[in-house]
């Protein structure tokens, strides 16, 4: 979850603009109630965690607005007050294949602070907010990216076109011109996000009426439009591939600036080959919520005043409660508004991108009403289910391994060629699935074996007392297809091939496989991590279901391990072919 640090002095300033007193002592409780745990709250700062599904709570301004509703300081409008603007953004047709979604706004007269220190804090907070939106809604700028600019330094109308890699301008934090190619290969931001422009021959550029470069989305802004402590009027651009993400980003930046007294203006986005659009759209979205859905989920009946108050606390509005006149005659889903039944029409802010379904409204009602007030009762809904064969097998395997005294662990499905194949001497099982943009050299492929992950865990805990006995049941990926496997690894004095064989025999017995059906075949030299002559394949009904043995010291030393280790690796898909399930 994203963790943000809020400055009480900034919150106080924002609340003063909105004619409300900031009360730091109340924030611990109300933030916890809406699902934002408070890590620290002192005289100067408050540190909180924000769930990824609430990007509308990632800034001082938006949290201040949410607090006014939840603490009943004032009723907040679910709409955003937007003034009709006179400016336009002309979009060239070439953007369709490069970055097709384009939205913009202008915000004037923003109160950035009382002194230079406050204004500098505002700029840093604005940048932090922007980057958090890039990370969450924007998926690291892939789905959406935001540019915030000093309007006083540019002249509308604006236009967006594509250029070649030789095109030059002065990027942010630079003093001289750089070509697009140089930015992507040499500039820190260009290097970080160059993968977003992979296999692209032309690149998006936003210009003003005098051909000044405003931005090269999604990479970097132009130096000329840099926001300073003197900036009061802002031009905002949002580009990307996902309309919902782009709209949410634009609205949230506008909301933050509007909370500081800014007047928001819309712009007309002009396309040559399709209908023009006006952005931003500040109108709320209405949702139809069946009363029976609220009752089923919350386990109690709420009257209209309770629903109204709960929704109001969450920044929305109950428009009306009415008898359904248009809809199905019989419910097929819980969310269906059936003719003759009661429904509630709820209006929620458009910037609440986390709301996508009536069930999300019910959740907000529950938060606004208070989870502590909900009844403690078992669900009355009867659910019929049949256990999956795969889940049943996994349960039996886990029970068997726990009975052997093994502790379950969970590790990443991500690994690397060195650990998976080079150190363990295993051959690849079909095509290896590579990660296109690995975050580190340790996580470049999806694993085909689990045992290397266990050896890494033992290595990390090699200074702890022995014995250490662990196992993992999880996903492996072969030929780009998911499969289940399990593995164990034990670091213990006196452990070896005999101990490993005993584990195998116990597992086979617990799964209902007769010992006389199990064949052990030796493994050839350097085909796996096993010590020569002390590793074996497990064959049942002609099917190889796994391997086990004593780990070769030459292998374990590569992980920094000196203790004798034994282990095994099993393919659950193959085991399902030979192990019967008594329940299915």
C-alpha positions, 0 to 999 in steps of 0.5 A: 500500500502507498504510504504518504506523509502529510504536513499538518500546517498544509492541511490547516491552510487548505481547511482555512481556505474552505472555512473549516478548522483542522483538528489533527486529533480527530484524524487517527479515528476517521482515517482508520474508519475509512481504511487508511491505517495511521502509522504516526501522528505528531505535532507536525506530520501524520503518516498513513497507508492508503489502499491502492483502490483509493487513489482519490486519497493520495494528497493533502488536498483530496484528504482534506476534502474527504475529512470535511464530509466524513467528520460532518464539517460541511456537505461536499458537492459530488460534482466539480465546479468547472467554468466554461473555457475558451481554449482548445487543444488540436490533436493530430490524427497521427496520435491514434497509434502513439498515445490516443487519449488526450485530456486537458484542463486549466486552473487559475488563481491557486493559493499555493501558500502564505510564504516561500516555504509554504509555496515550496512545500506545495510544489513538492506535494504536487509533484509527489501527488503526480507521481503517486497517480502515475504509479497507481492509476497510471501503472507507471505512466503506461495507462496515463501520465500527467503534465503540470505546467505554468500557464503564464509561460505558454500561450494557447491554443495548444496542439498535439502532434508527433515528431521524429526522434531528431526533434529537439527541445530543452527538457526539464532540469536541462539548460540545452536542447536535446533530441528525442533520441538523446532524451530516451538514451541519456536523460534519467527520465528518458532512460526510466520510461523509454520502454513506453516508446519501444518500437515507435517511429514517431513521438508525441509532442504538446506545443503552444501557439508559438511552437514552444514545447510544453511536454513530451508525454509520457516521458518529460515536460519542457523546461520552459513550463516549469512550475515555480513559487510564483506560479498561480495559473496551471495548464494540465495535460493527461495522455495515455491508453486508458480513458478511465485512468486518464480522466481520474488523473485529470480530475484528481489534479484539478480537485487538488488545485481547486481545494486551494481556491483555484478556478477550473476551466475546461478545454475543447479537445479537437480531433480531425477524424472524430467528435470533439470532447470537452474536458474535464467533465465534473458531473457526478455519476449516478448508480442504481442500488437495490435495497435488497442488495444493501440488506443482504450484504450488511445483514440489516435494514437501513432507513432512508435517513441512515443511507443518506447520512452514510453516503453524505459522509463518503462525499456522495448524495442520495438522489432518491429512493423509489419503486423500480419501474424499468428493469427485469421482472426477476433477479438473476444477480444480486445487483439487479433492480427488479420491477416492483422492488425498492432501489436507491439512486446514489450520486458519487463524484466522477473522480471516485474511479474505484466505484464501478458497481453497486456493490462498491456503493454498499461498501461506502454505505457500510463505511459511512454507517460504521462497521462496528454498528453492523450486526454479528450474524452468519450469512443466510446465503446457501452456497453449494460447491464441489471441491476441485480435484486440484485443490483437494490434491494440494490439501492432501499434500500439505497435510502430509508435509506438515505431518513430517514436521515441515514448515510451509513457506511462500516465495516469489514465482520470479527467479533467474537463469543462474538459480534455476538452471546454472547452479542446480544443473537442471535442464529447462522444461520447454520454453522459459518465460522471460520478464520483459521489464525485470525490476532486478537481475534476480527476477528475470524469468518465471520459475520452472522449479521451486527448490532453488527458492527454498535453497535461497531461504535456507541461505538467508537463515543459515545463521539460525539453529538447525534443523531447518525443514521447509516446503512450498507448494505453488506455481511454476511456469513451463512453456508459458503455461501455469502448473503446480509443483511442490518441493521440500528442503531440509538442512539438518545434521545426519540428513541425507538420501535415506532421510529423503527417501523416507519422506517420499515413502511417507508422502506416497503412503498418505496419497494412497499410492502403494509402495510396491507401485513406486520405482526409484531410478538413479539420476545421471551425473549432473542432471539436477542438484543431487550428489552423484549416486544419491539422487533418484527419479520417482516413477509410478505407473510409468510416469515420472512424478518427481525427483529427490535426493541429497544435495551435492555440496558443490551446489549448496556451497553456491548458496553459502550453505555448508550443512548437509541438505536433502530435498525433493521436487514434485510435479503435481500435474503428473501426480494427479494422473497416478494418485486417486482421490478418495473424495472425488 
